[in-house]
């Protein structure tokens, strides 16, 4: 994914960690000459978890500031396989889109069917009427990096979000 983003001239904004899957993605994008911006809280930086070779690294005070700055710097969101932090950040990005706080596409890169369980939960939320079918369109899914970039490039906000925003601004 990192190589593909760099090859297409698409920058990476991520949590700034030098290890794990996102550290590997950052390294692969950097190796191909890509721009990689990290945003990390001071507490994690002090533990020497921060990536030291990025194009730019923002050190912020809190996790809330981290997420807000990452959202401001990003044009889209892609969740790779991950844990609680990935789930929390992805769900917040989708919620912000649902509420009209932002209009940015949110994708789950479902490598080796990693997100299948979550997708079943999301379908269940629609079946139980906790999520509208229209809002279920806010989550884009692809099984390959190329497929994800295609989904992101063709995404437009669902009409009901734009209509709702227009009504809220009146």
Beta strands, then each sheet from edge to edge (+ up, - down):
strand 1: 12-14
strand 2: 36-41
strand 3: 56-60
strand 4: 76-79
strand 5: 105-109
strand 6: 139-142
sheet 1: 1+ 2+ 3+
sheet 2: 4+ 5+ 6+
end
